[in-house]
Amino acid sequence: MCAIALTVGSFLWWKSSNVRESSVAVKLSDEIGHALDNPDLSPDTANIQRLAVLLKHDPHNDHLRLVAARINLSMGSLEERIKAKTTLHEISLGRDANSKQALKTLAFSPITMGIYPDDLTEAAYKLHKHPLTTPVEYLRATEVLFRLLETAESNPVLESTILHLRSRDKPLLAQWLIGHGYALRALNLVDEKEAVSSPGHFFPRYQALLQTGSMDKAHGLLQKAEKILTADEKARANAYLGKALGDPEAVTKFINWAMQTKAPFALVKAGRLALLGHDGNAARRAYAAVLDIDPDALGYDECGQLLQLALNARDTPLALRAVKILRDRHPGRLGNRNNATWLALLLAEDPLPLEREAESIVNAVSSNPNFLSTLALAKLLAGKPDEAIQAMRRRGGAPLLQGEKALLASVLFAQGKDVEARKWSKDLSSNRMLPEEWLLLQKFKGKK
């Protein structure tokens, strides 16, 4: 993916508010922006070319200038990144959605040549003052400043964050304070009267009391708030209390209760609590139960966590269930489609439609080595080992995971290249790959 060429040139860096924004420009900018925001996608080449053409005819359009600058900032040369920063700074002077996006692009960019800590901190401060900044964006900007500033400089940032958000979203702010180690500030923020009148205020104060070791006060608060809490919320509160008191079965009891009552959202909360306690097995059990009761209750992040937990446990069927949900909810994310294809092939689903799916994914992003491995697996299982080895060669020098080494050895065995195949399979270990990846190797090795 190439950056916008400098021959588009000086048009990229001019600013005017007098030119009417066209709907075509807005639609194109939204399409490219969606690709830039999606880690599995790259902007379409045809859209990049259309962007260059539109910029020549409408060089002062902020929608076009913004998306061109975003491309150059992430994909351009050092000179292009510096010019992109200039454009983003110019657009950020406004008060509209484009100016907010310009600030977010600068504040949340990785530090690299041409993009320095001062660029991020300046944009984060400005994002704090922008009228369209949401509470979530405000807190993310605060985290940028915390990461880059000295402690003495970050203290005023904390105070301004509390002052700004306490009247806008106090529960969100209180939970954020607890998550960042400011339990005492959360206690000062949410008083007992608020906590016993609203579950959204109860949990931050309750958790802050537990974090500060005030077990008796936390238990008393729970008793006072019982009338406003649902059965799910009471079970979660008891799990927090039991965990704080050192009960090793506190989370397990919560999970068992949620499974018995078929409470999917309580199971999601229980899974999160298990992860906080570094109990991956309990989290996997909770999340897997949600799939049986109501898959819609499992959020995108939890589905991703379940996928990783299942892969770590080498539970391929569960991993496929999780990734199919991710794929179906967000079909534009090629990584999810690729993972679903790989796992479905391993679990012996019909390879012909999966071969077409793998080809479609590679056609969209031809250089991704993981996508090429999936294509190779599909070709192998479709009885086309020569095409499979071609796909593996297109990976170039990209490192191979254990399962991909097993795949390569399998392809070589299928081609009759036993000596090279045995070299690739020599140091492989079954417990460092999925069971089905190991069985694939044994299948093709056993044919010899």
Number of C-alpha atoms within 10 A of each C-alpha: 12 12 18 22 14 14 10 17 14 11 18 27 20 16 16 11 10 8 12 10 15 12 9 10 19 14 12 19 22 15 15 24 19 15 17 17 11 14 11 15 17 17 18 15 12 8 14 22 13 13 21 21 13 18 22 15 10 19 22 21 24 27 22 24 26 26 26 26 27 26 24 24 25 18 15 21 15 15 13 21 23 18 21 27 22 16 22 30 17 17 25 24 15 14 13 13 15 19 23 22 20 25 29 22 21 26 26 16 16 13 14 11 11 16 19 13 17 13 18 24 22 14 25 27 18 18 27 23 13 20 11 16 19 15 18 14 15 21 21 18 27 21 17 19 23 17 13 14 16 10 11 8 12 17 13 11 20 17 10 14 18 20 11 17 19 16 10 13 13 20 23 17 23 29 20 17 21 19 13 10 12 16 23 15 15 25 20 12 19 21 13 16 13 14 21 22 15 14 17 16 22 25 23 27 30 26 24 27 21 21 17 13 13 13 16 11 13 21 17 11 20 21 12 15 19 14 11 15 17 11 14 18 16 17 21 24 21 17 22 21 20 17 17 16 13 9 13 11 12 20 26 20 17 27 30 15 17 25 18 9 12 16 19 24 19 24 29 23 22 29 30 22 21 23 16 11 13 11 15 21 15 20 29 24 21 27 29 24 20 24 18 10 15 13 17 13 18 22 14 15 10 19 23 18 20 26 26 17 20 23 17 16 15 17 15 21 14 19 25 22 20 27 24 22 21 23 19 13 13 13 13 15 18 21 20 22 22 25 21 24 29 22 22 21 20 22 14 10 12 13 21 14 13 24 22 14 18 25 20 16 22 22 11 14 18 14 13 16 21 20 29 25 28 30 29 31 33 30 26 23 20 17 13 16 22 15 18 27 22 14 21 23 16 16 18 10 8 12 10 15 12 21 22 19 21 27 29 26 26 29 30 23 23 23 17 13 13 17 11 14 23 15 10 18 18 11 9 14 12 15 10 14 19 19 15 19 23 20 14 20 22 13 14 18 19 9 8 9
